Amino acid sequence: MRYTGVAALAGLLLPQAQAGYYNDLHTQKTLVANHGKSYVDQIADGGYTDLTAEWERPAPGPNGKKPNIIFILTDDQDLHMNSLDYIPLIRKHLIEKGTLYTRHYCTTAICCPARVSLLTGRLAHNTNVTDVNPPHGGYPKFIKQGLNNDYLPVWLQQAGYDTYYTGKLFNAHTVENYNKPYPAGWNQSDFLLDPYTYMYLNATYQRNREPPKSYKGQHTVDVLAEKALGFIDIAAKNERPFFLGIAPVAPHSNVQSKLLDDIDESDPWKDIDDEDETLFSPPIPAERHKHLFPDAKVPRNPNFNPDVPSGANWVRKLPKLSDENVEFNDHFYRQRLRALQSVDELVEGVVERLEELGILDNTYIIYTTDNGYHISQHRLQPGKECGFEEDINVPLIIRGPGVPQNYVSEVITAHVDIAPTILNLAGAPSRADFDGERIPLSARELEEAKDKRHEHVTVEFWGIAAFEGKRFREDESRLQLNNTYKALRIIGKDYNFYYSVWCNNEHELYDLKTDPYQMNNLLHEDATPPPTLLGVEFDKVVARLDSLLFVLKSCKGQTCIKPWQALHPAGNVENLKDALHPRFDVFYQKQQKRVKYERCELGYIVDAEGPQFERDGLVYRHGVRWSEWV
């Protein structure tokens, strides 16, 4: 079992300084034994558990107590640049003691929309929190949408849980609006606040109903670690089970920004290109980590600063990065790895504290990140917000009762599956408005999911893409304004596609079976597409993918999970392979509407997004509209 989208780490060798720093003998031996291999590559060597042994989820903990749940959410952590290979303590305590999901996806590759989806189980087009700042996103938009009383901590309290949170909650949650109103659903909290959220050495936290407090001169992740351990101590003294969210900002860029209270909501484009509002720089590691990984570089995969342009829209127009730019980007990469070392230590501290308190065996730990990250791939400066694998395919690790240990799963999961999973662990009922479904955790569930779980992920984005690195050209803008698109990932036994439509109506299609680094956009005007895919005419496959995206781009609830059923209510089509039957050719190629934008917008404005399946889409039964069936 090999996942081709994740590059193997070539020649990773611990610097002498790092070997001395990680003085845990087991950690050193593990790293040395697996030298030069990323996690999924080790499966072939027998380095990970298979599922031949029967695992069962155990009975509730002592006295029938429900499990505790700890949710660790990093910021902008990559999977495809091998960040997991540089955090040995997380490997020791989470990956070797749990399951790594290598095909986990964020659905909107930017902080606030991703975090709202994580905590609501709903796609961004259903929360309508689609940006990091007002008017289309941020904490004020979260409040405006009525979500403050309708998200995960509120539901968990209703299920009998004590709830705690420390770190970054949402963007535009500021020293000015933190109490207008307070975030609901938390027994105790200690939130990072803007404009200091991303200032590694000048963070401001706000605890419960107390005024904000500055921690200038202290490293933000060290401050966070102390707060997290304190909440564990408090929670363990109570009889009720607990949920604890821990959200460090690492390895996000260091950011200095102004407050957002002067934004003109009537004209969101007005000052969008004022690039002096925010200053991005590489993340700042703790002093004890600043010397690590002196030779680490961004993996030189085929899509690294390629000689030939790739992608679509503004991405395809990017010039090749200069040698000086590449050198700086490698430095940026090293700073990310160094900043992650504090998270590595935080995780070990959490596990050890749980063990000391005797509650580790009845605690689930879920570790993920809000979105991925790119550095130099496709000639891109450091940043996120794109639909490439680097930005949307992110780490997910789960350990806990009944979860197979030292196992790697390739089942398809997404951020909208996290809230349903946590509610299920808490013994609470699911919700009809969930756009995701719970993640398989036990060995039996994981084995069954290989054949029964859905094969798609909805991907969507609105607004701008921001470069977070250093400018090396006078004509280089930090912002790209027309970065609105709808996309999907679909991965079956015989296929692996990414399909997207941009707001300027350019299209992308990558066959990741043959093009894992997404270098050849088969739908670009300069491309020569193959005559067939999967033994079917090329255009017929594209028509099916477009119709699937037509459903997903505005889906709600179960339609997001079972989109083929919306197209084929008879229930005889469950996946792309079924949909490729010749009897459906006319329906997909001639009858069904196509995904199309009317214009580019900074947020989710329905009349800009062209035909809507709920209003205009057809189902394969007498050619009637979807609205006639629902």
N, C-alpha and C positions, 0 to 999 in steps of 0.2 A: 504494500500500500504506500503509494508515494504521491504527495501533493505537489504538482509541478509549479504552482503559482508562488511557492515560497522557496527562495533561493537558499541553498546550503551555504553555511558560513565557511568560506575558504581560508584555511590556515589561521584560525583564531588561536592566538597564543597569549597566555596571561603574562603581562609585564611583571617584572620582579616586584615592583611596588604593589601591584594588586595581589600577588600571591602572598605577600606578607600581610596585607590588610585582611584578606579573608583567611584567617588562621584556623578555621574549622577544617579538620582533617578530612571529614567526609566530603565536604564541599570541594576541596582541592582535588581529591581523588576522582570525584564525579566529573569535574571539568576536564581533567587530564585524560580520563578514559574515553571521553566523548569528543576529544579534540578534533576540530575541523568539521563537525557535523551539526546541522541544525536538528531540532527535535524530530521532525517528521522523517528525516533521513535515517534516524536510528531505529525506526520500526523494523526495517528490513534486517537489521542485525539482531533482532530479538530484544532490543533494549526497552521495549514497552510491553505492557501486559496485553494479552489477547482476551477475548471474552468467552473462552471455552469453559471456564469455571463459572458456576452459577452464583450470582450475587443477588441478594434480596435486600430491599430497604428494611432496616431494623425497626422494631417496635419503638414507640416514643421513649424518650429518656426517662430518667429516674422520676418515679411518682407520676408517670404518664405525661410529663412536661413536653410541650411542643419544642421543636428545635430552635435554637438561636440562629440568626442569620446576619452575617457581616458582608457588606457590599463595598468592595474597594474599587474606586473609579479613578483611574489616572487621566491625564489630559494630553491628548495628541500622541499617544504611544503607538508606534508602528509595529507591525508584524513582519513586513516584507523587507525591512532593513535589519532584521535579526536582533531586535532589542532584547528578545527573550534569552538570547545566548549570553548576555552580559549581566544577568541578575541571578546569580547562583543561589541566593537564599530563597527567592521565590520559586526557583526550580526545586530546591530541596523540600520546602514546606507545602507547596501547592501543586506543582506539576507532578512530582514523584508521588504525592499523596492524593492525587485527584485525576481529573480528566481535562485534557487540553482540546478545545474545539477549534480546529484549524480553518473551518469554513463558517466562521461567525462574521456577520456583517453589520455595520452601522447603516442606517437607512438615509440619513442626511449628514454629510461629512463636515459638520461644524458644531461647535460646542453646545450652545443653548438648545437648538432644535433637537439634537441628539439626546441631551439630558432630559428634556421634557418627554420624548418618546420612551426613554428608559423607565421613567417614573409613572407613565400613564398607560403604556402598552399600546399606544396609538401612533400612527404615522403622522408626519408633520402636516400633511394636507388635511388631517382631521383635527389636530390641535390648533392649527393655524398659527403656531409659533415657528416661524421660518427663518429667523435671523437672530443675531446676538444683541441687537439694539432695537429700540422703538423706531418706527411705528410697527414693524413687522415681527419683532422678537424681543428677547430679553425678559427680565422679571416683570416689568410693567405689562407686557403683552400676556404673559402667563396669568397674571391677576385679571386682566381685562377679559380673557377668554373664560373666566369662571373656573379655572383649574385648581385654584388654591384649596378648595374643599372637595376635590375629586381626583386625588392621586394617591400614590402608593402608601405614604405614611398614615394617611387618614384611614384607608382601608385596613391597614395592619392594626391600628389601634382598635378598630371595630372588631377585629378578629382576636383581640385579647393580648396584643403585643405592646410592650414599651418600645418607644422609638427614639433614636438618637442620631445626630448627624454632625459631622465636623468637616470643614473644608469648603470647597467651591460648590455652591448649589447651582446658580444660574448666572449668566452675564447680566450686566445692568442691574444687579442687586447691589446697591450702593450705600455709602455712608449717609446719603440723603433720604433714601426711600426704604431702608431696611425695616421700618416699622409702619409702612403705609401700604398694606398691613404687614404684620409679621407672617412669615411662612407658617401655614397651618400644619398640624399633624405630628408635631415633634414634642415628646416629653421634655427633652433638653436638646439644645443645639449650640453650635459655635461656628458661625459661618464666616468665610472670607468675604470681604466686601470690596467692590470697585470704588475708586480707581486703583486700589492697591492689591487687587487679587493676584496679579501676575508679577508683582515686585518681590523677587525672592528674598531680598534683605530688608524689605520695608513693608511687610504685610500688615493688614488690619483685620482683626477678627471681631465678631460681635456675638456674645454669649447670652442665650436666653432672652431676657428683657433688659439686659444691661446695655449701656452705651458702648459704641465701638472702642476698641483698644488697639493701639499701635504696638507692633513688635519690631520696630526699627532696630537693625543691627543683628537680629537673629534670623537664622535660616528658616523659611516658612515651613518646610517639610518637617524639620525637627520640632517646631512649635506644634504642628499638627499631630505628630506622633505622641507627644505628651498628652494632648487633649484626647486623642482616641483611646489611649490606655486608661485615662481617667474615667471616660465614659464606660469602658468595660468593667472597671471596678465598681462603679455605681450600679450598673445594670445587673451585675452578678449578685448583688445583695438582695435583690427583689425576687419575689416568687414567680413573677410573670416572665415568659420568654421575651427576648429582646431582638430588635433589628437595629443595627448600627451601620450607617453610611460613612465611609471615610474617603474623602476626595482631595488628594494632593494635586497641586497644579503641575508638578513635574510630569513629563519633560517639556511642557509648553514653553514657548519663548518668554524671555523677560520683557515685560511691556510697561511702558509709562504712558498713561492716557489721561485726558481731561474728563471731567464729569459730563454726563449726557443730558443735563436738565434743560439745555437750550435748543434741543432738536426741534425743528419745525415739522410737525407731523403732516401738515397740509402740503408740504413739498419735500418729500424724502430724498429727492435727487439733488436738492439745493447745494449742500456742502459736501457731497459724497466724495469729491476728489480733493478735499482739504487734507493733504497727507501729513501736515504738521500736527494733527490732532493726536496721533499715536506714534510712539517710537518703539519699534521692535528691535530686539537684540538677542543673541544666543542665551539660552538658559544659564543660570548661575549655580554651579554645584556648591555643596558644603565644602568648607576649607579642606577637610580631611580627604576629599575625593578629587580635588582639582588636578592631581598629577596622574590619574589613572588613564589607561588606554592611549598612550601617546602616539601609537602607530595606527590606530583604528581609522578606517576610511569608509565612506559610503560604499556599499557593495557595487562593484563594476559590472552590473548586469547589462544585457543588451539594450535596455531602455535608458541607461545612464548617459546623459548628454550625447545623444546619438548624432551621427553625421547626417542622417536623413530625418527631416521633420516627421512628426507623427500626430495622431489625434485628429481633432476637428476644431472649427471655430478659432478662437484666439490662440489656443494651444499650438495649433499647426503653424502659426506665424512667428513663434518664438525663435530668436537666433540662438546659435550654439553658444554655450557658456565659455568664457575665456578661462585660461589656465589659472589666473588669479582668482576668478570667481569660484572655480572648482576647489581650489585650496581653501578658501574661506568656508565653503559649504562643508568640507570635511571637518574643519574646526567646529562648525555649528553642530555637526553630527556627534563629534566627541563630547561636546558640552551636554548634549541630550543624554548620552550614555552615562556621563558622570552625575548628572542631576538625578537620574534614576536610581543611583546607589542609595540615596536616602530613602526612597520608596522600598527598596530591597530590605533595608534594615527595619523599616516600619513594619513590613509584613512579618518578619521574624519576631519582632517585639510583640505583635498581636498574637501570633500563634503561641509563643512562650507564655504570655499572660493568661491566655485561655487554658493552657495546660496547667499552669500553677493553680488556677482557680478550680480545676477539675471539671471544666465544661467543654473542653475541646471536642470530645467525642460526640457531643450532642449539638454541634455547631456547624452550619454550612458556611463556607467562605466562597464568595463569588468575586472574581477578579476580572475586570475588563477596562476599557477606555472609551471615551466618548466618540472619538474618530481616529483614523490613522493619520499618516503624514508622508509627504514626499520631499526629497532633497535631490535635485538634479535629474530625476527621472523625467524623460520627455522634455528635457531642457528647462524644467521648472525650477524656480527659486524655492527655498524652503516654504512650506505651506500645506494646506489641505484644500477641501472644498471641491475637488475634482471627483470624477467617477472611476478613476483608475483603481486597481486593486490596492495600491499602496495607501489610498485614502479611505477605502471602504471595508477592506478585509482586515479585521482587527483581532487582537488577542481576547480569548475568553477561557478562563480556567475555573473549574468548580471542584472543591473538595468537601466532603461531608459524609454523613452516614449513608451507606449503600452506594456511594459513587465509586466506580472502579478506580483503582490507583495505578498511576504510571501508564495511563492509557491515552491514546490520541484518537479522537473521533473526527470523521469527515461529514457528519450529518449537517444539513443546512440549518443554521440558526441566525437570528437577527436581534437587534436591540429591542424590538417590540415583543420579543418572547421573554424578556427578563421579568417584567412585572407579572405576567401570568405564572411564571415559574415560582417566583417568590410567594405569591398568594397561595399557590398549590402547596408549597412547603409549610405554609402557615395554617393549612387546613381550612382556608377560606374559599368560598365559591368563586368560580371564574365570572367574568363579566361579558355581557353581550357586545359591548363596544370595543373589546380588545381586537386589534388588528394582527395580533400574533397568537401563538399557542405555546404551551409550556415546553421547555427543553427536556428531552429524554435524559434521565440521570442514571438510572440503574442499568446494569449490564443487559438485562432483558429488554428494556426500553430502547437502548442504543442499538441492539441487534435488530429489533423490529423496525426501527426508524430507517434503516438502510434501504428497505423496500417500500415503506408505507408513508414516510414523511414527504411533505411537499418539496419541490426542487427549485423554487424561485425565491428571489428577494426583490422587494421594491426599493428603488433608489431614486431620490429626488433632491433638487436643490433650487434655490432662488437667490437672485441678487448678485453679489460681487465675489470675486476671488482676490485675496490679499496676499502679497508676497511678504514674508517675514524676515528675509535676509537683508543683505547689504546691497545697495545699488552700485553697479559697476559700469553703467552706461548713462549718459546724460538724458537720453530719450526714453529711459525705462520708467514706466509708471508702476507704482506699488499696487494699484488697484485695476482689476479687470471688471468692467461693469456688466457685461452681458453673459453672466455665468449661470443662467437659469436653464435647467434641463430636467427631463424625466428619463429614467433608465430602469433596466432590470438586469439581474444576474440569474441565469438558469443553468443548473448543473445536473446532468443525468449520467447514467453509466456510459453512454456513448457520445455525450456532447457537453460542451462547456462554453457558454456564450455570454457576452455582454452586449446589450443593445440599448441605444439611447437616441433621443430626439432633443435637440437644443432649441432654445426659444427663437433662434433665427432659422429654424427648420433644417439645419444640417443634421445628418444622421451618422451614427457610428455603429459598427458591428465588428466585434473581435471574436475569433474562434480560438479560445484559450487552450484547446487541445493541441493545436499546431503553432499557436502564437501566444505563449504564456505571458509575455511581457507587453502585450498589446501595442505592437509596433505597426501592424498592418490593418488599417481601417478599411474593411472590405466595401464600405459604402461611400468612400470618398471618390470624388470625380476622377482622381488620378489613379485609382486602384483598378486592378483587373481581378474581379471576383471569380471564384471557381465556378464551373458550370453547375456543380451539384454540391450539396451538403447533406450528409447522412443518407446519401443515395437518392436524394430528392432534388429537383430543380432549385437552384439558389433562390430565385424570387419567391417561390412557394414557402420556403422556410422563413424568409424575411416577413412575408405576409402574416404568418402565424405569430412571430415574435411581436410584430406591431400590434396585432389584435390583443395579445396578452398584456402588453403595456397599456393599451387603450383601457382595459379593465382596471389594471393596478393603479394607474395614475390618479384615480379618484375613488378607489374602492373604500368600503367601510366594513368593519367586522369580519364575518366569516368569508365574505367575498375576497378579502385580501389573502386569506389562507387557502381558499379553494376557488381561484379565479376561473379555471377551466369549466367549473360547474355553472358559472354565470353564462359562459358562452354556449355550453351544451347542457341544458337543464335535464336532459334524459339521463345524464350521469355516465355516459359511455366514453367520455374523454377525461382522463385524469392527469395527463402530462403531455409534453411536446410530442413525444413519439406517437401517442394516440391521435393527436391533432393533425399529424402529417398524412393521415389516410386520404387517398385520392378523392373520396366522395365529398370531402370538405373543401376542395380546391376553389370552387366557384364562390362559396360563402366567404372564404377568407380573402380571395384575390379580387372579387368583383363587388360583393355586397357590403362588406363591413366598412365602416368609416376608418379613416387613417388618423393617427396621432398628428396633431398640427397645432402650432401656436399662432395666435393672432398678433402678438407683440411680446416684447420682453418687459418684464416687470420685476421690481425688487422684492416682491412678496407674492403670496398666493391670492391672486385675483382671478376668479373663475372665468370671467368673460375674456381674459387674455389667453386662456389655455385651450381655446378651440373646442372641437366637439367633445362632449362628455358622454361616457358610456351609459350612464343612468338615464340620459335624455335622448341620445342619438344612436346608441349602440343596438346592434341586432343580435339575436340569439339564433342558434341553429335549430329552429323548430318553426316551420312555416314563415320564416323570415320576419317575425314580429320583433318589436322593440323590447328591450330589457324591461322598460317601465310597465309593459303589459303583463309581465310575469310577477312583478314584485309590488 
